Amino acid sequence: MCRQCFLGMKIGKSEGVGSRFHVLTRDLGGKQMEFDGTVTLNERPTAQTSVMIGRQFDIEASYTFEDFGGRTKVNLISVVTPKGFMMKLMFL
């Protein structure tokens, strides 16, 4: 996510699987978007998966973290599921 697009995040008090958070971001056109997220996998320090539910689409983001000679390599696989006819048409 680009730095100018990310507006903020609220994280609940729990940690690990089941933790909830709220993300506020902006699309490339400047329109604000909000997502409610839940951590579905937490295997510290190597992997984390979250599901984020939004008005226009949902996102499942799976991260893996690898030691890369004292640095960290981050891999991301995300699945975006559009909602509504127009959003589905845009993702074709």
C-alpha positions in Angstrom: 0.0 0.0 0.0 1.5 3.4 -0.9 2.4 5.7 2.0 0.2 8.6 0.8 -2.8 6.2 0.5 -2.6 4.8 4.1 -4.5 7.0 6.5 -4.5 5.0 9.7 -5.2 1.8 11.7 -6.9 1.1 15.0 -5.9 -2.2 16.6 -7.9 -4.0 19.3 -6.4 -5.0 22.6 -6.1 -8.7 21.9 -3.2 -10.4 20.1 -3.0 -13.3 17.7 -5.7 -15.2 15.9 -9.1 -13.4 16.3 -7.5 -10.0 16.9 -9.6 -7.3 15.2 -8.5 -4.0 13.6 -9.9 -1.2 11.5 -8.0 0.3 8.5 -8.7 3.7 6.9 -7.1 4.2 3.5 -7.5 6.0 0.2 -7.7 4.7 -3.3 -5.6 6.1 -6.1 -8.5 8.5 -7.0 -8.4 9.9 -3.5 -11.7 8.2 -2.3 -11.5 7.1 1.3 -12.0 3.4 2.0 -12.5 1.6 5.3 -12.0 -2.1 6.2 -12.7 -4.1 9.3 -10.1 -6.8 9.7 -9.5 -10.0 11.6 -6.3 -11.9 12.1 -6.9 -15.5 10.9 -3.4 -16.9 11.1 -0.5 -15.8 13.4 2.6 -17.9 13.4 5.2 -15.5 14.7 7.8 -14.8 13.5 7.2 -16.4 10.1 3.6 -15.9 8.9 0.4 -13.9 9.4 -2.9 -13.8 7.5 -5.7 -11.3 7.8 -9.2 -11.0 6.3 -10.4 -7.4 5.7 -14.0 -6.7 4.9 -14.8 -3.5 3.0 -17.9 -2.0 1.4 -16.7 -2.5 -2.2 -14.5 -5.6 -1.8 -12.9 -7.9 0.7 -9.2 -8.7 0.9 -7.4 -11.8 2.3 -3.7 -10.9 2.8 -1.2 -13.6 3.7 2.3 -12.5 4.7 5.4 -14.7 5.2 8.6 -13.3 6.7 12.1 -14.8 6.0 15.4 -14.0 7.5 17.6 -12.7 4.7 21.0 -12.4 6.2 20.0 -10.1 9.1 17.3 -8.4 7.0 13.7 -9.5 6.6 12.2 -10.5 3.3 8.4 -10.0 3.2 6.2 -12.0 0.8 2.6 -11.0 0.3 -0.2 -13.0 -1.4 -3.5 -11.2 -1.5 -6.9 -12.3 -2.8 -9.4 -9.5 -3.6 -13.1 -10.4 -3.8 -15.1 -7.6 -5.4 -18.7 -6.9 -4.3 -21.5 -5.8 -6.6 -21.7 -6.0 -10.4 -19.6 -2.9 -11.3 -16.8 -3.9 -9.0 -16.8 -7.4 -10.4 -16.7 -6.0 -13.9 -13.6 -3.9 -13.0 -11.7 -7.0 -11.7 -12.2 -9.0 -15.0 
